[in-house]
Amino acid sequence: MVALPFVYSITSSYLSSRPDVGRQLTSSSKHSCNAWIMGIAIVLFLLGLWIHRRSNNQKDRFRRDPHDPSFANAEIVVGPGTQRLLVSGLWGYVRHPNYVGYIIMAVAMQVPCGFDSPLLWGISAITILNVIHRSVVVEDACLRKHGPAWQKYTALVPYRFIPKIF
């Protein structure tokens, strides 16, 4: 955790020391603007941020008040006692939509760098591996906590990150 500020600043440092990076992807001129690449990066980042925040907001609202009228038509897996798992909204597509948003944001931050340095894409790769590991840990904890309700949830939502793939 101590290294995260350093790791996430590598991209900014790289871009500030090499202002021509990304331009070769849009034009052969060194003086052209890489607005398309930045536009793609910004759109990807905002999409990731929206997915991340939307899924966390859904989860938080459901935890606070599962009987909220906005969840009246939501599909819910009910476990023993007061356990309830949301199977609607983004949580009905994949089991970790908040992590999907985080991965998209991590990749978007590398897009302006182009493909000049594998180190920079290594940051995204490490982030993805970390998120996959975290999802396994979270799912083990959920299985212990929710038991059969978690098994039913994973049967209803079989994919961790990408529907029909993974």
VEXSE-212785 format. One record per residue: x negated, y negated, z negated of N, C-alpha, C, O in turn; residue in one letter. Coordinates in steps of 0.2 Angstrom, whole numbers, padded with zeros to 4 digits, always signed. Atoms other than C-alpha are relative to their C-alpha. Layout:
BEGIN
XYZXYZXYZXYZA;...
//
This chain:
BEGIN
-0004+0006+0000+0000+0000+0000-0004-0006+0000-0002-0011+0003M;+0004+0006+0000-0014-0012-0003-0003-0002+0007-0004-0008+0008V;+0002+0001-0007-0020-0010+0015+0005-0003+0004+0003-0006+0010A;-0006+0002-0004-0003-0015+0022-0001-0007+0003-0001-0008+0009L;+0001+0007-0002-0006-0034+0023-0006+0000+0005-0005-0004+0010P;+0006+0000-0005-0023-0031+0032+0002+0004+0006+0001+0001+0012F;-0002-0004-0006-0016-0018+0044+0005-0004+0004+0004-0004+0010V;-0005+0003-0004-0001-0028+0049-0003-0007+0003+0000-0010+0007Y;+0002+0007-0003-0012-0044+0052-0005+0002+0006-0007-0003+0009S;+0005-0002-0005-0024-0034+0064+0003-0003+0007-0001-0005+0011I;-0003+0002-0007-0012-0038+0079+0000-0007+0001-0002-0009+0006T;+0001+0007+0000-0011-0056+0075-0007-0003+0001-0008-0007+0005S;+0007+0001+0000-0030-0057+0073-0002+0001+0007-0006-0003+0010S;+0002-0002-0007-0032-0048+0090+0003-0005+0005-0001-0007+0009Y;-0003+0004-0005-0020-0059+0099-0003-0007+0000-0004-0010+0005L;+0003+0006+0001-0027-0075+0092-0007-0001+0003-0010-0006+0005S;+0007+0000-0003-0045-0070+0097+0000+0001+0008-0005+0000+0011S;+0000-0001-0008-0040-0065+0115+0007-0002+0003+0011+0001+0004R;-0006+0003-0003-0027-0077+0122+0002+0002+0006+0008+0001+0009P;-0002-0002-0007-0027-0069+0139+0003+0007+0000+0005+0009+0005D;-0003-0007+0001-0021-0052+0132+0008+0000+0002+0011-0005+0000V;-0007-0001-0002-0004-0047+0140+0001-0004+0007+0006-0002+0010G;-0001+0004-0006-0006-0059+0155-0001+0005+0006+0002+0004+0011R;+0001-0005-0006-0013-0045+0166+0006+0004+0001+0007+0007+0007Q;-0006-0004-0001+0004-0036+0164+0005-0004+0004+0010-0001+0006L;-0005+0004-0003+0014-0051+0171-0003-0003+0007+0001-0005+0011T;+0003+0004-0006+0002-0059+0184-0008+0001+0000-0011+0003-0005S;+0008-0001-0001-0016-0058+0191-0003-0007-0002-0009-0007-0003S;+0003+0006+0002-0018-0076+0186-0002-0001-0008+0003+0001-0012S;+0002+0000+0007-0027-0079+0169+0004-0006-0003+0004-0007-0009K;-0003+0006+0002-0017-0096+0168+0008+0001-0001+0011-0003-0002H;-0007-0001+0000+0000-0088+0169+0003+0001-0007-0001+0004-0011S;-0003-0002+0006+0012-0086+0155+0002+0007-0001+0005+0009+0004C;-0003-0006+0001+0016-0070+0147+0007+0000-0003+0008+0004-0008N;-0006+0001+0003+0033-0075+0143+0005+0006+0001+0009+0008-0004A;-0004-0006-0001+0041-0059+0150-0002+0005-0006+0002+0008-0009W;+0003-0005+0005+0030-0048+0138+0003-0002-0007+0005+0002-0011I;-0002+0002+0007+0034-0059+0123+0008+0000+0000+0010+0002-0006M;-0007-0001+0000+0052-0059+0128+0003+0007-0002+0007+0008-0006G;-0002-0007+0002+0053-0040+0128-0002+0001-0007+0002+0005-0010I;+0002-0001+0007+0043-0040+0112+0005-0003-0005+0007+0000-0010A;-0004+0003+0004+0055-0052+0104+0007+0004+0000+0010+0005-0006I;-0007-0004-0001+0071-0043+0110-0001+0007-0004+0004+0009-0008V;+0001-0007+0003+0064-0026+0104+0000-0001-0008+0003+0002-0012L;+0001+0002+0007+0059-0034+0087+0007-0001-0003+0009+0001-0008F;-0007+0002+0002+0077-0042+0085+0004+0006+0000+0008+0007-0005L;-0004-0006+0000+0085-0025+0090-0002+0004-0006+0003+0007-0010L;+0002-0004+0006+0075-0016+0077+0002-0003-0007+0004+0001-0011G;-0002+0003+0006+0078-0029+0064+0008+0001-0002+0010+0002-0007L;-0007-0001+0001+0097-0028+0067+0002+0007-0002+0006+0008-0007W;-0001-0007+0002+0097-0009+0066-0002+0001-0007+0002+0004-0011I;+0002-0001+0007+0087-0009+0050+0004-0004-0005+0006+0000-0010H;-0004+0004+0005+0097-0023+0041+0007+0003+0000+0010+0004-0005R;-0007-0003-0001+0114-0016+0048+0001+0006-0004+0006+0007-0008R;-0001-0006+0003+0111+0001+0042-0001+0000-0008+0002+0003-0012S;+0001+0001+0007+0104-0004+0025+0006-0004-0003+0008-0002-0009N;-0006+0003+0003+0119-0016+0022+0006+0005+0000+0009+0005-0005N;-0005-0005+0000+0131-0002+0027-0001+0005-0006+0003+0006-0010Q;+0002-0005+0006+0122+0010+0014+0001-0004-0007+0004-0001-0011K;-0001+0004+0006+0122-0004+0001+0007-0001-0002+0009+0000-0008D;-0007+0001+0001+0140-0008+0003+0004+0006-0002+0008+0006-0007R;-0003-0006+0002+0145+0010+0002-0002+0002-0007+0003+0005-0010F;+0002-0002+0006+0135+0013-0013+0003-0004-0006+0005-0001-0011R;-0003+0005+0005+0142-0002-0022+0008+0002-0001+0010+0002-0007R;-0007-0001+0000+0160+0002-0018+0003+0004+0006+0005+0002+0011D;-0002-0005-0005+0164+0018-0008+0008-0001+0002+0010+0002+0007P;-0007+0001-0001+0183+0013-0010+0002-0006+0004+0008-0008+0004H;-0001+0007-0003+0181-0004-0001+0004+0002+0006+0003+0007+0010D;-0005-0001-0005+0195-0006+0012-0004+0001+0007-0001+0004+0012P;+0004-0001-0006+0181-0007+0026-0002+0007+0001-0004+0008+0007S;+0002-0007-0001+0177+0011+0023+0007+0005+0000+0006+0011+0000F;-0006-0003+0000+0196+0016+0024+0000+0006+0006+0002+0011+0004A;+0000-0005-0006+0193+0025+0041-0006+0003+0001-0007+0007+0006N;+0007-0003-0001+0175+0030+0038+0001+0008-0002+0004+0010-0006A;+0000-0008+0002+0171+0049+0038-0005+0000-0006-0011-0003-0006E;+0004+0000+0006+0164+0053+0021-0001+0008-0002+0004+0012-0002I;+0001-0006+0003+0156+0069+0014+0000+0000-0008-0003-0004-0010V;-0001+0000+0007+0162+0072-0004-0003+0006-0003-0002+0011-0001V;+0003-0005+0004+0151+0081-0016+0003+0001-0007+0008-0002-0008G;-0002-0001+0007+0153+0087-0034+0000-0007-0004-0005-0011-0003P;+0000+0006+0004+0158+0073-0046+0001-0006+0004+0006-0006+0008G;-0001+0006-0003+0156+0056-0039-0004-0001+0007-0005-0006+0009T;+0005+0000-0005+0144+0060-0025+0004-0001+0007+0009+0003+0008Q;-0003+0001-0006+0149+0053-0008-0006-0002+0005-0010-0006+0004R;+0005+0002-0005+0139+0052+0008+0004-0002+0006+0008+0001+0009L;-0003+0003-0006+0143+0041+0023-0002+0003+0006-0008+0004+0008L;+0001-0003-0007+0145+0049+0040+0002-0004+0005+0004-0002+0011V;-0003+0004-0005+0151+0034+0049-0005-0006+0001-0010-0007-0002S;+0005+0006-0002+0143+0018+0057-0006+0003+0003-0006+0008+0006G;+0006-0002-0003+0125+0020+0061-0002+0006-0004-0006+0010-0001L;+0001-0006+0003+0124+0034+0048+0003+0006+0003+0002+0012+0001W;-0003-0005-0004+0135+0044+0059-0004+0003+0006-0003+0008+0009G;+0004-0001-0006+0122+0044+0073-0006+0004-0001-0008+0009+0001Y;+0006-0003+0003+0106+0048+0064+0000+0000-0007+0003-0005-0010V;+0001+0000+0008+0101+0052+0046-0004-0006-0002-0003-0007-0008R;+0004+0005+0003+0089+0038+0045+0000-0006+0005-0006-0008+0008H;+0000+0005-0005+0094+0023+0056-0004-0006-0003-0007-0010+0001P;+0004+0005+0003+0085+0011+0044-0007+0001+0002-0011-0004+0004N;+0007-0002-0002+0069+0020+0048-0001-0001+0008-0006-0003+0010Y;+0000+0001-0007+0073+0019+0067-0001-0007+0001-0005-0009+0005V;+0001+0007-0001+0074+0000+0066-0007-0002-0002-0010-0006+0001G;+0007+0002+0002+0058-0001+0056-0005+0003+0006-0010-0001+0007Y;+0005-0003-0005+0049+0010+0070+0001-0005+0006-0005-0006+0009I;+0000+0004-0006+0056-0001+0084-0003-0007-0002-0007-0010+0003I;+0003+0006+0001+0050-0017+0075-0008+0001+0000-0011-0003+0002M;+0007-0001+0000+0033-0009+0072-0003+0001+0008-0009-0002+0009A;+0003+0000-0007+0031-0005+0091+0001-0007+0003-0004-0008+0007V;-0001+0007-0003+0038-0022+0096-0006-0005-0002-0008-0009+0002A;+0005+0004+0002+0024-0030+0086-0007+0001+0004-0011-0003+0005M;+0006-0002-0004+0011-0021+0097+0001-0001+0008-0004-0002+0011Q;-0001+0001-0007+0019-0024+0114-0004-0006+0003-0007-0005+0009V;+0004+0006-0003+0011-0042+0117-0008+0002+0001-0011-0001+0005P;+0007-0002-0001-0006-0033+0115-0002+0004+0006-0008+0004+0008C;+0001-0004-0006-0004-0023+0131-0003+0007-0002-0002+0009-0008G;+0003-0007+0001-0014-0007+0132-0008+0000+0000-0011+0005+0001F;+0007+0001+0000-0032-0014+0130-0003+0004-0006-0009+0006-0005D;+0003-0003+0005-0035-0007+0113+0004+0006-0004+0010+0004-0006S;-0004-0005+0003-0030+0010+0106+0001-0001-0007+0006+0002-0010P;+0000+0001+0008-0033+0004+0088+0007-0003-0001+0010-0002-0006L;-0006+0003+0001-0018-0007+0090+0006+0004+0000+0011+0004-0004L;-0006-0004+0000-0006+0006+0095-0001+0006-0005+0004+0009-0007W;+0001-0004+0005-0014+0017+0082+0004-0002-0006+0006+0002-0010G;-0004+0003+0006-0005+0005+0069+0007+0003+0001+0010+0005-0004I;-0007-0003-0001+0012+0010+0077+0000+0007-0001+0005+0010-0004S;+0000-0007+0001+0007+0028+0077+0000+0002-0007+0003+0006-0009A;+0001-0002+0007+0002+0028+0059+0007-0002-0004+0009+0002-0008I;-0006+0001+0003+0018+0019+0055+0006+0005+0001+0009+0007-0003T;-0005-0005-0002+0029+0032+0064-0002+0006-0004+0003+0009-0006I;+0002-0006+0004+0019+0046+0055+0002-0001-0007+0005+0004-0010L;-0002+0001+0007+0022+0038+0039+0008+0000-0001+0010+0003-0006N;-0008+0000+0001+0041+0035+0042+0002+0008+0001+0007+0009-0003V;-0002-0007-0001+0042+0054+0048-0001+0003-0007+0003+0007-0009I;+0001-0003+0006+0034+0059+0032+0005-0002-0006+0007+0002-0010H;-0005+0002+0005+0045+0048+0021+0007+0003+0001+0010+0004-0004R;-0006-0003-0001+0060+0055+0029+0001+0007-0002+0006+0009-0005S;+0000-0007+0002+0055+0073+0025+0001-0001-0008+0004+0003-0011V;+0000+0001+0008+0052+0067+0006+0007-0002-0002+0010+0001-0007V;-0007+0002+0002+0069+0058+0006+0005+0005+0001+0009+0006-0003V;-0005-0006-0001+0078+0073+0013+0000+0005-0005+0005+0008-0007E;+0000-0005+0005+0071+0085+0001+0003-0003-0007+0006+0001-0010D;-0003+0003+0006+0076+0073-0013+0008+0000+0000+0011+0001-0005A;-0008-0001-0001+0094+0072-0006+0002+0007+0000+0008+0008-0003C;-0002-0006+0001+0095+0090-0005+0000+0002-0007+0005+0006-0009L;-0001-0002+0007+0091+0092-0023+0005-0004-0004+0009-0001-0008R;-0005+0004+0003+0102+0078-0028+0008+0002+0002+0012+0002-0002K;-0007-0001-0003+0118+0082-0017+0001+0007+0002+0007+0009+0002H;-0002-0007-0001+0116+0100-0014+0004+0002+0006+0002+0000+0012G;-0004-0002-0005+0130+0107-0003+0003-0006+0004+0004-0005+0010P;-0002+0006-0003+0136+0090+0001-0005-0003+0005-0004-0005+0011A;+0005+0002-0004+0119+0086+0009-0001+0005+0006-0002+0003+0012W;+0000-0005-0005+0119+0102+0019+0006-0001+0005+0005+0000+0011Q;-0005+0002-0005+0136+0097+0026-0001-0006+0004+0000-0006+0010K;+0002+0006-0003+0130+0080+0030-0005+0001+0006-0004-0001+0011Y;+0005-0002-0006+0115+0087+0040+0003+0004+0005+0000+0004+0011T;-0004-0004-0005+0127+0099+0049+0004-0005+0005+0004-0004+0011A;-0003+0005-0004+0137+0084+0054-0004-0005+0004-0002-0007+0009L;+0005+0005-0003+0122+0072+0058-0006+0004+0001-0011+0004-0004V;+0006-0005+0000+0109+0085+0064-0007-0004+0002-0012-0001+0001P;+0007+0003-0002+0096+0072+0070-0002-0006-0004+0002-0009-0007Y;+0003+0004+0005+0084+0062+0060+0000-0007+0003+0002-0012+0000R;+0002+0006-0003+0079+0048+0072+0004-0002+0007+0006-0007+0008F;-0002+0001-0007+0085+0050+0090+0005+0005+0001+0004+0011+0002I;-0005-0005-0001+0102+0058+0094-0002+0004+0006-0005+0002+0011P;+0001-0006-0005+0101+0074+0104-0008+0002+0001-0009+0006+0005K;+0007-0002-0001+0082+0074+0103-0004+0002-0007-0006+0007-0007I;+0003-0002+0006+0075+0073+0085+0003-0003-0006+0001-0003-0012F;
//
